[in-house]
Amino acid sequence: MLELAIALTILALVLGGMLNPLGSLLGTKQRAEASVELERIKEALLGFAMINGYLPCPATARDPGDGRYGLEDAACNRDPAAEGYLPWRTLGVSEVDPWGIPRNAGADPFNGYWRYRVDRNFSNSGELFTMKTALAENLTVINSEGMLLTAPTETPVAVIYSTGSNLTQDGENSTFEGAPCGNASGHDTGGGTSCPDGEPLYQGGDMAGTGSGAAFDDIVVWLSRPRLFNRLVAAGRLP
């Protein structure tokens, strides 16, 4: 019996030592899949803009039985602009990220659904954007140290992100921030506390570290106005 107990203990230690590397490999694979899918989503947004002349609104319908579920809202050109879920049915892309679970009922959580925010001047189906269309939002993406990842002179027309394996909006992504403050720095270093509406600030980049930083695993991408215009000019849709 003693020999059996020792053998089982050794086996448990070996298996335990194998699980951590396997979990790490799976996590790396899932993050790579999410990054690839986010690039596909950006391409789908560009394709939608080429066909329709505007970017889709977020999807906000919560009941899977609703005919509008997964489709873009009819309008989102208001202030403050809405953040919602990516209209996956409108774009023909995946409903959830690699960690997500498709919902079956209105009470189900939106675990792993792509988050989406779009500049309202570029999402107005009643007034298609042109080369002269100005940005209404000051959508800004920073890294873990607060450094800009987006150019202050050309902020994104849309931001898309995965909430990662913890299924939670982390860092600056944890709160919705509405209209821009117009700060000269391009974003509100006070985290939205120095102006009434807050700054539309998003956070991406490497957040590896200890404490709260270790829990951050959101994967953020954005669509810039130059890239959008470049693609539409190449396709003959602009000017």
Summary of the structure (lengths in Angstrom):
residues: 239
radius of gyration: 20.9
end to end distance: 81.9
largest distance: 81.9
contacts: 717
relative contact order: 0.15
helix: 32%
strand: 13%
